Amino acid sequence: MTDLTIRTLDATRTIPEEILSALRRKMDGALVLPGEEGYDAARTIWNAMVDRRPALVARCMGAADVIRMVKLARDAKVLIAVRSGGHNIAGNAVCDGGLMIDLSLMKSVHVDPASRTARVEPGATLAHFDRAAQAFGLMTPLGINSTTGVAGLTLGGGFGWTTRKFGLTIDNLVSADVITAEGELVQANEKEHPDLFWALRGGGGNFGVVTSFEFKLHSLGPEVLSGLVVHPLDEAAKLLPEFRRLANEAPDELTTWAVMRKAPPLPFLPAEWHGKEVLIFAACYSGDMAEGEKATRALRALGRPIADVISPHPFAGWQTAFDPLLTAGARNYWKSHDFADLSDAAIEVILRAVRALPSPECEVFIAHVGGAMSRVAPETAAWPNRNAHFVLNAHARWRDKADDGACVAWARGLFDAAAPFAMGSAYINFMPEDESDRVETAYGANYRRLAEIKRRYDPDNLFRMNQNIRPA
Ligand SMILES: Cc1cc2nc3c(=O)[nH]c(=O)nc-3n(C[C@H](O)[C@H](O)[C@H](O)COP(=O)(O)OP(=O)(O)OC[C@H]3O[C@@H](n4cnc5c(N)ncnc54)[C@H](O)[C@@H]3O)c2cc1C
């Protein structure tokens, strides 16, 4: 090792070789420099648009490693990025020239079936969590793509197939171990550091590095009624108002999302539909199978589907259903809106965008949320968007850098056209890097309290590679 030049919060500084060597000896994990083994794996994240080169990567193996790194960063005012699953679209998990605290090797999930809780390390993905919890017929609400990190998803809020029944991911968070900007380990829960616990539930990576999450678990599975109903996109103008009606009438157990894209070559789709625009209803019933059959009947009776593959599926398997469409390594840019309702005018602008998809992998997701999540008061946790009923996500996704302009413009075009019908709120976990001006609006009435808590726990804004909340 030689002396290391590293980016600080306002300039660069040199960390002498002897300090680095001493740190290296103390680490359970590894300190990795550019060119060393593991460097590229650590700095490569889900979104291929993000290609940054930290000066130093700390591949941590436990809270003690994280404490050493946070203290180093605090004392030398080093720019830090925190990586868990590495899925965030904005790419804040990795920084140029600074210190990357990589938690992706810390992936243990410890399930306690007696207390129906799980202790989860930040590098665990949703797949790790679901596999461990489903071994006991248990789960907590997470997202819809199993390679997503539990950590970032939770800190931003977290919703998926079972949110309407069991709440947001944060509604099921019991406690978290946090390394603060001072390099101290604190446990945050309803009784200890309650303000910090409030802020962690939706406030993102602003308040410290979480080294362990404790969740409450619910019984579900091993099978759930779930699957897809696929229609030609030409039917969408008729079917989306029906989707809206059924969503408004749905019991909490039933969650249906609408996805519009060019049909992938799924084995159950006739070959002539591959590559053609389709409307996909993806449904999951979080409850009794027979009740699920009844609850999904109206959805399945709509129009004349090209395919209907709703049937009992292992819950952990259904949680991976969209993985093949959302693999790592593509270029991605997202724009998202919350809707209280899906007006006819909103449907019209969405359909106009879907008829002009700029690449075969671009797609529009309309998530149906609400239910249990909406019955929690907005001031209970930092996440404020309890009244959202639908969340639109324009996923621009492509392979060739030359298509950056067209694909980004497509997502922005849909976002702008849909804005008059949206609530104005936003989900921080769906924000691309260029939406820092939207953070304050995203938190609405909760922003002021978040800024105050940020001032107490991170007055120098050490944790700034995130959807940043400035210290009050
Ligand atoms: C394909 C895909 C599908 C998705 N589907 C859903 C979905 O269904 N539902 C949903 O709610 N969201 C979904 N998301 C959004 C997802 O929740 C966010 O991208 C989330 O940030 C990913 O977490 P991560 O740990 O993988 O990310 P990372 O990129 O590792 O982290 C994101 C940010 O969170 C902070 N952070 C991460 N770990 C820690 C930690 N341990 N301590 C402190 N701060 C930390 C940092 O600021 C970091 O920059 C999806 C994203 C993708 C790309």
Ligand as a Chemical Component Dictionary entry (heavy atoms), coordinates in Angstrom:
data_LIG
# 
_chem_comp.id                   LIG 
_chem_comp.type                 NON-POLYMER 
_chem_comp.pdbx_formal_charge   0 
_chem_comp.three_letter_code    LIG 
# 
loop_
_chem_comp_atom.comp_id 
_chem_comp_atom.atom_id 
_chem_comp_atom.alt_atom_id 
_chem_comp_atom.type_symbol 
_chem_comp_atom.charge 
_chem_comp_atom.model_Cartn_x 
_chem_comp_atom.model_Cartn_y 
_chem_comp_atom.model_Cartn_z 
_chem_comp_atom.pdbx_ordinal 
LIG C1  C1  C 0 -35.408 -3.598 -10.311 1  
LIG C2  C2  C 0 -35.868 -2.881 -9.090  2  
LIG C3  C3  C 0 -37.082 -3.201 -8.519  3  
LIG C4  C4  C 0 -37.517 -2.534 -7.391  4  
LIG N1  N1  N 0 -38.723 -2.852 -6.841  5  
LIG C5  C5  C 0 -39.137 -2.236 -5.721  6  
LIG C6  C6  C 0 -40.351 -2.598 -5.090  7  
LIG O1  O1  O 0 -41.059 -3.481 -5.537  8  
LIG N2  N2  N 0 -40.709 -1.953 -3.971  9  
LIG C7  C7  C 0 -39.938 -0.973 -3.424  10 
LIG O2  O2  O 0 -40.330 -0.430 -2.388  11 
LIG N3  N3  N 0 -38.789 -0.588 -4.006  12 
LIG C8  C8  C 0 -38.371 -1.195 -5.130  13 
LIG N4  N4  N 0 -37.210 -0.817 -5.727  14 
LIG C9  C9  C 0 -36.480 0.334  -5.197  15 
LIG C10 C10 C 0 -35.545 -0.129 -4.096  16 
LIG O3  O3  O 0 -36.267 -0.162 -2.900  17 
LIG C11 C11 C 0 -34.384 0.867  -3.967  18 
LIG O4  O4  O 0 -33.637 0.838  -5.142  19 
LIG C12 C12 C 0 -33.494 0.557  -2.769  20 
LIG O5  O5  O 0 -32.713 1.677  -2.473  21 
LIG C13 C13 C 0 -32.590 -0.616 -3.018  22 
LIG O6  O6  O 0 -31.884 -0.963 -1.868  23 
LIG P1  P1  P 0 -30.397 -1.550 -1.976  24 
LIG O7  O7  O 0 -29.950 -1.870 -0.621  25 
LIG O8  O8  O 0 -30.386 -2.615 -3.000  26 
LIG O9  O9  O 0 -29.692 -0.281 -2.582  27 
LIG P2  P2  P 0 -28.276 0.428  -2.439  28 
LIG O10 O10 O 0 -28.077 1.045  -3.776  29 
LIG O11 O11 O 0 -27.235 -0.429 -1.894  30 
LIG O12 O12 O 0 -28.588 1.545  -1.384  31 
LIG C14 C14 C 0 -29.400 2.633  -1.696  32 
LIG C15 C15 C 0 -29.108 3.772  -0.757  33 
LIG O13 O13 O 0 -29.661 3.474  0.510   34 
LIG C16 C16 C 0 -28.775 3.891  1.527   35 
LIG N5  N5  N 0 -28.357 2.689  2.245   36 
LIG C17 C17 C 0 -28.288 1.428  1.771   37 
LIG N6  N6  N 0 -27.953 0.586  2.729   38 
LIG C18 C18 C 0 -27.798 1.308  3.845   39 
LIG C19 C19 C 0 -27.476 0.989  5.178   40 
LIG N7  N7  N 0 -27.246 -0.263 5.548   41 
LIG N8  N8  N 0 -27.413 1.989  6.076   42 
LIG C20 C20 C 0 -27.658 3.265  5.714   43 
LIG N9  N9  N 0 -27.980 3.619  4.464   44 
LIG C21 C21 C 0 -28.048 2.654  3.544   45 
LIG C22 C22 C 0 -27.641 4.613  0.866   46 
LIG O14 O14 O 0 -27.952 5.982  0.809   47 
LIG C23 C23 C 0 -27.650 4.030  -0.517  48 
LIG O15 O15 O 0 -27.158 4.927  -1.478  49 
LIG C24 C24 C 0 -36.733 -1.487 -6.840  50 
LIG C25 C25 C 0 -35.509 -1.169 -7.427  51 
LIG C26 C26 C 0 -35.076 -1.852 -8.533  52 
LIG C27 C27 C 0 -33.796 -1.444 -9.181  53 
# 
loop_
_chem_comp_bond.comp_id 
_chem_comp_bond.atom_id_1 
_chem_comp_bond.atom_id_2 
_chem_comp_bond.value_order 
_chem_comp_bond.pdbx_ordinal 
LIG C1  C2  SING 1  
LIG C2  C3  SING 2  
LIG C2  C26 DOUB 3  
LIG C3  C4  DOUB 4  
LIG C4  N1  SING 5  
LIG C4  C24 SING 6  
LIG N1  C5  DOUB 7  
LIG C5  C6  SING 8  
LIG C5  C8  SING 9  
LIG C6  O1  DOUB 10 
LIG C6  N2  SING 11 
LIG N2  C7  SING 12 
LIG C7  O2  DOUB 13 
LIG C7  N3  SING 14 
LIG N3  C8  DOUB 15 
LIG C8  N4  SING 16 
LIG N4  C9  SING 17 
LIG N4  C24 SING 18 
LIG C9  C10 SING 19 
LIG C10 O3  SING 20 
LIG C10 C11 SING 21 
LIG C11 O4  SING 22 
LIG C11 C12 SING 23 
LIG C12 O5  SING 24 
LIG C12 C13 SING 25 
LIG C13 O6  SING 26 
LIG O6  P1  SING 27 
LIG P1  O7  DOUB 28 
LIG P1  O8  SING 29 
LIG P1  O9  SING 30 
LIG O9  P2  SING 31 
LIG P2  O10 DOUB 32 
LIG P2  O11 SING 33 
LIG P2  O12 SING 34 
LIG O12 C14 SING 35 
LIG C14 C15 SING 36 
LIG C15 O13 SING 37 
LIG C15 C23 SING 38 
LIG O13 C16 SING 39 
LIG C16 N5  SING 40 
LIG C16 C22 SING 41 
LIG N5  C17 SING 42 
LIG N5  C21 SING 43 
LIG C17 N6  DOUB 44 
LIG N6  C18 SING 45 
LIG C18 C19 SING 46 
LIG C18 C21 DOUB 47 
LIG C19 N7  SING 48 
LIG C19 N8  DOUB 49 
LIG N8  C20 SING 50 
LIG C20 N9  DOUB 51 
LIG N9  C21 SING 52 
LIG C22 O14 SING 53 
LIG C22 C23 SING 54 
LIG C23 O15 SING 55 
LIG C24 C25 DOUB 56 
LIG C25 C26 SING 57 
LIG C26 C27 SING 58 
# 
